[in-house]
Amino acid sequence: MMIRRRLIVLLLLCLVPAGAILAQGGVEAKDSVPADASAAPSPGPEAAAAAAAVPLPPTSAHPPKQLKFASGHWTAWDPPMVPDGANPYVVVPGDTLWGLSGKFNGNPMLWPLVWDQNRYILDTHWIYPGDPILVPAAPTVVPPASGAEAEGPGGEGMEEEQPIAAIPAPVEPQQVALADTHDLYCSDYIDSDLHKPALKIAELEQKSRISQAEGDVVYLNRGSKQGTAAGDEYDIIHPAREISDPRSGRVIGTLVERRGRVKVLAVEPDTSTAMITFSCVAIGRGDRLVPRWDPEVPMGVSSLAPALQLYGSPPSGKAAGTIIATPFNIVAVGQGHVVQVTLGQDAGLKPGDWLSIFRPNEAGPEYARKMLGLAMVVTTRPKTAAVKIMESVRDVYRGDRVEIQ
């Protein structure tokens, strides 16, 4: 009896249409198959072909285990920054891609078109309350011919001539943010000539706690006499360690951690009271403050990301550099980590550019290099850049090489 029940459960899971797991904040929904799934109207051939042409990601009936707090809600994904002028739909409990397609496209079977505009969702069975959903325009369907026939001169039936449908203009691919808020505001950087700022966190309101985070109040060592005013915003930094080139040993600069941001609430002549408005890591007494910095957001079409060619990939002939620092000095890094490289603005690098990651073959220079992965540029400085590893097939180490694609 137990074996029969398990077989029935597995069979039912196989019948669940993709996109039909309800948004429950990471908890699998009960009765996740829409009641009207079998009664959904068949889409027109053009719309069905467009939906069928969308390559879908793998799905699972089990929810992702690693959730993160992003843009004010818990989710398994990395929702991108919403482009200017866009008016996304925000997921609420009970939503599915199936249901949203029925609501906005008039047919739930066109849900792949909805996912195609929101590819940050890596498993279409799981969306979360608070996730932003960009909704595509409903497809235009040309109605079928009526089948009416007109009588010809000989009394024989002749098909009525149908007007030729106008060919719609091609739709421009939608530009989306390629890096999330954490990548942009929390990535380390290398300062080639660091001078510690005078402004710092001097005291903590809650002295019993060693580290502080978002919402905590701190005291700064500068006030109105030094030009600080209520409403001023500063980024919190922490000089971490000296960085040298692992190939040449040459000192490149100081790795600086971005730890968060504060906003000044009130000022005294020589001190200020401020609140931490967001935090990347633990913040403490002695952390330095620099003027607020808002990075350039790399924009692009996510579906046009380059593919990793594992074998037979020749050098691009463009500028190459070295990975010189990893977050928290981790030995082996991979997909999702942000690392520092010896390529920057002077090499023509800009946010959104793509780099190949490779390693010379240990067998000798006459053998093909080993491809390790792909990285996207997040932020740049004159000689260095912070890049996010978007795909990796092997462990990546400090000293591995990168080149501009």
N, C-alpha and C positions, 0 to 999 in steps of 0.2 A: 504493500500500500504506500509506504514512504517513497519507494522508487517511482511508482506511478505519479505521485504528486509532483515530484521533482521534474519528471518529464513534461508534465502539463505546464508547469511554470516556465520551463525553458522554451516550450512551443509558443506560449503567449508572448514571451519577450521577443521572439523572432518576428511576431506579427505586429509589434508596435511600430508605427510609421515614424520615420526620423522627424525630429522636431516636435514630438508629441508629449515629451515629459514636461509636466507643469513646473513653472518657476516657483520654487518653494524655499529659496535661500539655501540650497544645498541638500535638502531632504527629498528623497524620491517620493513623487506624488502617487497617491492611490488612484486607481481607475484612470491611468494616464492615456489610454486609447480614447480619442474623441468618440462620443456616442454616435455622431453623424458621419463617421469616417467613410462608411460604405455608401452613404447617401450623397456624398459630396459630388457636385456636378462636374462632368469631365470638362477640362479646359479646352479651348480651341486649339487646333493643331499648331498654330504659330506660337502661342503662349506655352503650350506643352513642350514644344521643341526647345524654346528658350530655357525653360526650367530644367529640362533633361540635359542640356548642354553644360550646366553648372557642375564642375567637379566638387564633390562633397567630401568633407573630412570624415575620419573614422568616428563611430559613435559607440557609446557604451550605456548599458542599462544601469550601471553603478555610478553614483555621483563622484566627481573629483574630490579627492581628500584634502588637497592643499588650497584653502581659501585665503584671500587677502582683502584688506580694507582699502578700497580704491574709490576715489571721487565720492566719498561719503556713504558707501555701502559695501557689504561683503559680497565678493564674487570670486569665481575661479579664474576669471579672465583678466585681461589688461585693456579696459575700454579706452579707446583713443580720445584725444581732445576733439570736441565737436567743431567742424569747420564753421567759419563765420557765415551767418545767414541760414544755416541749417536749423530745422525744427524737429529734433528727434522725438520719437515716442519713448517714454520711460516705462520699463517693464514693471508690472505689479504682480502680486501673488496670483497664481492661476493662469498666467499667460503662457502660450506656447507659440513657436514660429508658425505652426499649423493654424492656430487660431488667429494670429495677427495677419497672416496672409488672407484668411477668409474675411477679416474685418476691413483690410485696406485694399486688397486686390480683388475681392469678390469671389475668390475661390481658394480654399485652403490647400489644394494640391499644387499651388504655385509657390509654396513656402521656400523652395530653393532660391527663388529670386530675392526674397527678403534676406536670407542668409548671405547671398552674394554681396550685398551692400554692407554686411557686418561680419567680416571674416575674422575679426578678433575672437569670435565665439569658436573655440576649437573642438567642441563636441555639441552638435546641434540638438541633442537631447536635453541639454542643461543650460537654461538661462536663469538669471537671478534678479529679484526685485531691485530696481535701481539701475540696471544695465540700460544704456541708451541704444535705441534701435533706429537706424536710418531706414525709412520706408521708401521703397522704389515706387515710381509712378505705376498705376494700374496699366497692364498691357492693353494695347489697342487691338481689338479682334474684329476682323472683317466679317460681316454676316454672310452665311452661305447663300447661294442662289436659291430663289424660291422654287425652282423646278417648273414654273409655268411655261408653257409652250404656246407659240403663236402659230396660227394656221397659215401655211404657204399657199401660193396660187393654186397648187394641185390638191389642196385640202390636206396635205401631209403636215405632220407636226414639225415645227422648226424651233430650236432652242432660242430663247430670247437672249439677245446680246447683252452681256453684263459689262458695266463700266470697269475699267482697269483701276485697281486700288493704287492710290499714291504711295510711293515708296518713302517710308519715314526717314527723316534725316538721321545720320548716325549720332548716337549719344556719346558725349565726351565722358571718359572714365572719371569717376568722382575722386577728387583728391582728399586724402585723409591724413591725420597726424600719424607719423610712423614711429613716434616715441611717446611714452606716457609721461605723466607728471613726475613720477618718481625718478625715471631715467633723466629727465631734464634738470630737475632741481636738486637731485641728491647725488649726482655723479661727481666723483673726485676730479681734481685737475692738478696740473703740475705748474708751479710758478718758478720760473727760472731765476728770479731775483726777489725773493720774498722778504718783505720788511713787515714785521708783525704790527698790525694796526693797534693804535693806542686804546681804542674803544673796546671794552670787553665786559663780560658778565662778572661783576665783582662779588655779588652776594645772591643768596637764594631765599625766597620767602619761606620755603619749607626746608629748613636746614637739616631736618632729620633724614631727608632723602638725598642721596649722593647725586643721582642723575635726575634730570628734568625732562619733560616732554610737552606735547601740545596741550595748551590750556594753563600751564603753570606760569607763575609770576616770578620774575627775576629783577635784580637791581643792577643798573649799569653805572660805570665809573665816570660818566660825563653828564653834564646838565646844561642849563640855559646859558651859562657863561661860555661854554665851549660850542654853542650853536645847536644843541640838541633841542628838538621841539616835539610836543605831543603830536602823534600821528605819523612820525617818522618810522620808516621800516628799514630793517637791516637784516642781511643774511648772516647766519652763524657759521663760522669756519673753525677748523682745528688743524694747524700744521702737524702732519703725522710723522713723516720720515724723509730722509734724503734719498733721492732716486738717481741711480747711475745706469749707464748703458751696459747691459750684460755682455755685450760683444767687445766693446772697447774699454770699459771701465770708467769712461768719462762721466763726471757728475753733470746731470741734466738740470736738476732743480729740486724743489721740495714738493712732495705730494701733500695736497691740501684737501681735507675732507669737508664736504658741505654737510652741515648738520641740521639746518632748519632756518627758521625766520622768526624775528620778533617785531612787535609793534609797540612803540612808546605810548604809554597811557598817560603819564604825568611827569613833570620835570621839577627838580629843585635846582638851586644855583649850580651845584657840582655833581649831582647824581640824577638818575632817572629811574622810573618804574616802568617795566615793559612786560608784555605777555608773549609767550611763545605761540605763534599762530599756526605753525606746523613743524613737525620734527621728522628727520630721516633716521637718526640714531639717537642714542642717549646724549643729552646735553648737560654740561656741568660748569662749575665755577672755573673761570679762567679762559673759557672759549672766547674767541675774538669775533668782532663784528665788522662787516664791511657794508657799504651802501647796497641797497636792494638791486639785484640783477635779474632781468627776465631774458631767458635765452631765446634764440631763434628756434621756432618749432619746425623740424624737418617734415615736409609734406610730400606726398607721392601717392601712387596707385598701388595698394598692397598686392594686388594680383600680378603686378609687373615686376615683383622682386626677382632678382636673378636666381637661376638654378645652380646648385653646386655640382660641378663636374669633377667627380672623384678621381678619375683616371684620364690621362691624355690631355690634361689642361695645360696649354703652353703659357709661359709668362706673358702678361699683358703688355710689357714694355713701358709701363708707366712707373711712377715713383713707388719705391718700396721702403718699408720701415720695420721696426722691431717692437714687440710687446715688451714694455719695460716695467709695468706695475699692474698688480691685480688687487681687487678689493680685499681689505684686511690681510693682505699678503698671503692669500690662499695659494697653495702650490699648484694645484690643477684646477682649471676653470673650464666652463663649457657654456652651453646655450643659456641665455638669460643674464650672464655676468657682463659687467661693464669694465673694460680694461683700458689702460693708457698705452698709446703708441707714439713712435717718433716720426709722425707725419702730422702736419698742421696746415694752417692757412698759407704759409710760405710755399707749400707744395701744391696749392690750389684746392686743398680739401675744404669741404663745406658740409654742414649738417644734411643728412640724407644720402650722402655718397656711400657706395658699397666697396668693401675691401675683401679680398680673398685672404684666408689664413693658411699658411703652409709651413712645411719644415723641410730643410734639405735632407736628402736621402742619406742615411748613415752608411749605406753601401759605397757611396762615392758620388762625386759631382756628375759622372757620366750617366747616372741613373735618374729616373724621373723623380721629381720632388713629391713629397707626401702632402696631399691636400687635407686640411683639418676642418675647415668650415668657412662660413661667411659672417661678416660683421658689418653693421651700419653705423655711420658716424653720427654721434649724438651732439657733442659740443666740440668746438675747436679753439685752439690758441695758436700763436704764431708758429711754434715748433712742434707742438704735440696736440693730441686729440683724445677725447674719451669716446670709445666705440663699444657698441653692444653686440655681443655674439648672438646672432639670430639663428644660426644653425651650426652644429658641430657633430662630427662623426668620430672624433678621437679626442682625448684629453688635450687641452691647450695649456702651454707653460710659458712662463716668463722667458724671453729669448726667442720664441717662435716668431716667424716673419709674417708681414702683411704687405699687400700691394694693392694699388688702386685699380679697380676693374675698368 
